[in-house]
Amino acid sequence: MPEIEIYTTPICPYCIRAKALLDKKGVVYKEVNVMTNPDRRKEMQQRSGGHTVPQIFIDGEAIGGCDDLYALEIDGELNEMLGLS
């Protein structure tokens, strides 16, 4: 299984939607709450170039946010990226 990381805040509806899709897929992911940790937010911004949450990484590759994750799902590419058949 690939390593999945998602930078979130607990009050973000897009974070909730992205995590719901990953949960539906049954994959394990590491969640990083950036709301209370400015150092981790800086890390997220440096890694992704994005300033909004969620920021999602699969095997270190920046996927983008919630809309980008759902676009991969619609295009049929997400399962392959997640190692699912």
C-alpha positions as CSV (number, residue, x, y, z in Angstrom):
1,M,0.0,0.0,0.0
2,P,1.2,3.5,-0.7
3,E,1.9,6.0,2.0
4,I,-0.9,8.5,2.2
5,E,-0.7,11.8,4.0
6,I,-3.4,14.4,4.4
7,Y,-2.9,17.9,6.0
8,T,-6.2,19.0,7.5
9,T,-8.0,21.1,10.1
10,P,-10.9,19.8,12.1
11,I,-13.3,22.5,10.9
12,C,-12.7,22.1,7.2
13,P,-15.6,20.5,5.2
14,Y,-13.3,19.7,2.3
15,C,-11.0,17.8,4.6
16,I,-14.0,15.8,5.9
17,R,-15.0,14.9,2.3
18,A,-11.5,13.9,1.3
19,K,-11.1,11.7,4.4
20,A,-14.6,10.1,3.8
21,L,-13.5,9.1,0.3
22,L,-10.2,7.6,1.6
23,D,-12.2,5.8,4.4
24,K,-14.6,4.4,1.8
25,K,-11.6,3.1,-0.1
26,G,-10.4,1.4,3.1
27,V,-6.9,2.8,3.0
28,V,-4.8,3.9,5.9
29,Y,-3.6,7.5,5.9
30,K,-1.6,9.8,8.2
31,E,-3.6,12.9,9.1
32,V,-1.7,16.0,10.1
33,N,-3.7,18.7,11.8
34,V,-2.2,22.1,10.9
35,M,-4.7,24.2,12.8
36,T,-2.8,24.2,16.0
37,N,0.7,23.6,14.6
38,P,2.1,26.5,12.5
39,D,5.3,24.5,11.8
40,R,3.4,21.7,10.2
41,R,1.4,24.3,8.2
42,K,4.7,25.8,6.9
43,E,5.8,22.2,6.0
44,M,2.6,21.6,4.1
45,Q,3.0,24.9,2.2
46,Q,6.6,24.1,1.3
47,R,5.8,20.6,0.2
48,S,2.6,21.3,-1.8
49,G,2.9,25.0,-2.8
50,G,-0.7,25.2,-1.5
51,H,-2.1,27.3,1.3
52,T,-5.4,25.7,1.8
53,V,-6.4,22.4,3.3
54,P,-6.6,19.6,2.7
55,Q,-3.3,18.9,0.9
56,I,-3.0,15.3,0.0
57,F,0.1,13.3,-0.8
58,I,0.3,9.7,-2.1
59,D,3.8,8.2,-1.9
60,G,5.2,11.7,-1.5
61,E,3.5,13.1,-4.6
62,A,1.4,16.1,-4.1
63,I,-2.1,15.3,-5.3
64,G,-3.7,18.6,-4.4
65,G,-6.9,19.1,-2.5
66,C,-10.3,17.5,-2.1
67,D,-11.5,18.4,-5.6
68,D,-8.3,17.0,-7.1
69,L,-8.8,13.7,-5.1
70,Y,-12.4,13.4,-6.4
71,A,-11.2,14.2,-10.0
72,L,-8.8,11.2,-9.8
73,E,-11.7,9.1,-8.6
74,I,-14.0,10.2,-11.4
75,D,-11.2,9.6,-14.0
76,G,-10.7,6.1,-12.6
77,E,-7.1,6.8,-11.6
78,L,-7.4,6.9,-7.8
79,N,-7.7,3.1,-7.2
80,E,-4.5,2.5,-9.2
81,M,-2.7,5.2,-7.2
82,L,-3.9,3.6,-4.0
83,G,-2.9,0.1,-5.0
84,L,-6.4,-1.1,-5.3
85,S,-7.8,-3.2,-8.1
